[in-house]
Amino acid sequence: MSVAKVTEIIAASPKSFDDAIKVGVARAHKTLTNLKSAWVQDQQIKLGDDGQILEYRVQLKVTFIIQD
Protein backbone atom coordinates (compact mmCIF):
# COMPACT_ATOMS: atom_id res chain seq x y z
CA MET A 1 0.00 0.00 0.00
CA SER A 2 1.30 3.46 -0.83
CA VAL A 3 0.72 6.80 0.83
CA ALA A 4 0.42 10.02 -1.11
CA LYS A 5 0.90 13.63 -0.06
CA VAL A 6 -0.57 16.75 -1.61
CA THR A 7 1.32 20.02 -1.59
CA GLU A 8 0.28 23.43 -2.84
CA ILE A 9 2.39 25.64 -5.10
CA ILE A 10 1.84 28.92 -6.91
CA ALA A 11 3.48 29.49 -10.29
CA ALA A 12 3.50 32.42 -12.70
CA SER A 13 4.25 33.15 -16.34
CA PRO A 14 4.09 36.26 -18.52
CA LYS A 15 2.85 34.08 -21.45
CA SER A 16 -0.28 32.12 -20.46
CA PHE A 17 -2.05 30.01 -17.84
CA ASP A 18 -0.85 26.91 -19.69
CA ASP A 19 2.76 28.07 -19.44
CA ALA A 20 2.33 28.88 -15.74
CA ILE A 21 1.12 25.30 -15.17
CA LYS A 22 4.14 23.91 -17.03
CA VAL A 23 6.49 26.15 -15.01
CA GLY A 24 4.92 24.98 -11.74
CA VAL A 25 5.03 21.28 -12.58
CA ALA A 26 8.61 21.51 -13.84
CA ARG A 27 9.69 23.26 -10.64
CA ALA A 28 7.88 20.72 -8.45
CA HIS A 29 9.59 17.92 -10.37
CA LYS A 30 13.02 19.32 -9.40
CA THR A 31 12.27 18.99 -5.69
CA LEU A 32 9.67 16.23 -5.34
CA THR A 33 9.96 12.63 -6.44
CA ASN A 34 7.18 10.30 -7.57
CA LEU A 35 4.89 13.06 -8.85
CA LYS A 36 1.59 11.50 -9.85
CA SER A 37 -0.87 14.30 -10.59
CA ALA A 38 -1.63 17.98 -10.33
CA TRP A 39 -4.73 20.09 -10.59
CA VAL A 40 -5.40 23.78 -10.87
CA GLN A 41 -7.18 25.07 -7.81
CA ASP A 42 -7.25 28.74 -8.81
CA GLN A 43 -6.18 31.13 -11.57
CA GLN A 44 -5.39 34.84 -11.37
CA ILE A 45 -4.00 37.52 -13.61
CA LYS A 46 -1.90 40.51 -12.65
CA LEU A 47 -2.82 43.68 -14.53
CA GLY A 48 -0.75 46.74 -15.34
CA ASP A 49 -1.91 50.33 -14.96
CA ASP A 50 -3.07 50.30 -18.58
CA GLY A 51 -5.23 47.19 -18.06
CA GLN A 52 -2.88 44.89 -19.95
CA ILE A 53 -2.17 41.43 -18.54
CA LEU A 54 1.31 41.37 -16.99
CA GLU A 55 1.33 37.89 -15.49
CA TYR A 56 -0.72 34.70 -15.38
CA ARG A 57 -0.76 32.89 -12.02
CA VAL A 58 -1.97 29.43 -11.07
CA GLN A 59 -2.40 27.80 -7.71
CA LEU A 60 -1.65 24.09 -8.12
CA LYS A 61 -2.19 21.08 -5.90
CA VAL A 62 0.50 18.50 -6.64
CA THR A 63 0.25 14.85 -5.55
CA PHE A 64 3.28 12.66 -4.99
CA ILE A 65 3.87 9.23 -3.45
CA ILE A 66 5.81 9.12 -0.18
CA GLN A 67 8.65 6.62 -0.31
CA ASP A 68 9.30 4.18 2.55
N, C-alpha and C positions, 0 to 999 in steps of 0.2 A: 504494500500500500504506500502511496506517495502523499506528501503533504505539499500544498502550494501556498504561496504568499502573494498578496497583491500590494503593490506600492504605487504611489501617485507621483506623477511628474508633470511639469509644465514645460512646453517647448514653444519656440517662436521661429518665424521665418518672414522675411520681407516679400516672399514670392506668393505663397498660397497656404491654405489650410493643409492640403495634401503634403506639401513640402515640410510644414511644421510637424506633421505626424511622422514623416520619414526621419527628420532630424531627431525627434524624441526617441523613436525606437532604436535608431543607430546609437544614440548616446547611452541608452539603457543597456544595450547589448555589450558595450565596453565594460560595464561594471558588473552586471548581473549575468549569471549563467543559467542555462535551462529555461530561457524565455519561451513561453507557450502561447500567450495571447496578449492582446491589448485592445482597449476600447476607448473611444473618445467620450469623456464625460461632459465636457463643455468646450465651447469655442468663443473666442473674443477677437475683436479687431482693435488696434490702436490707431486713432485718427490724428492727422496733423491739423494745424490751425486752419488750413484751407479746405478741410473735409476729405482730403485724400487718405487712403489707407496706407499707413506706415508699416504696420506689422500684423501678421496673423498669429494668433496664439491658440494652443490647444492644451487642455487638461486631460492627461491620459491616465488610465489605470492599466498597469502592466502586471501580468501574472507570470510567476516563475516557480519552478519546482525546487523545493529545499532538498539539498543533498544530505544524506546520512553521514 
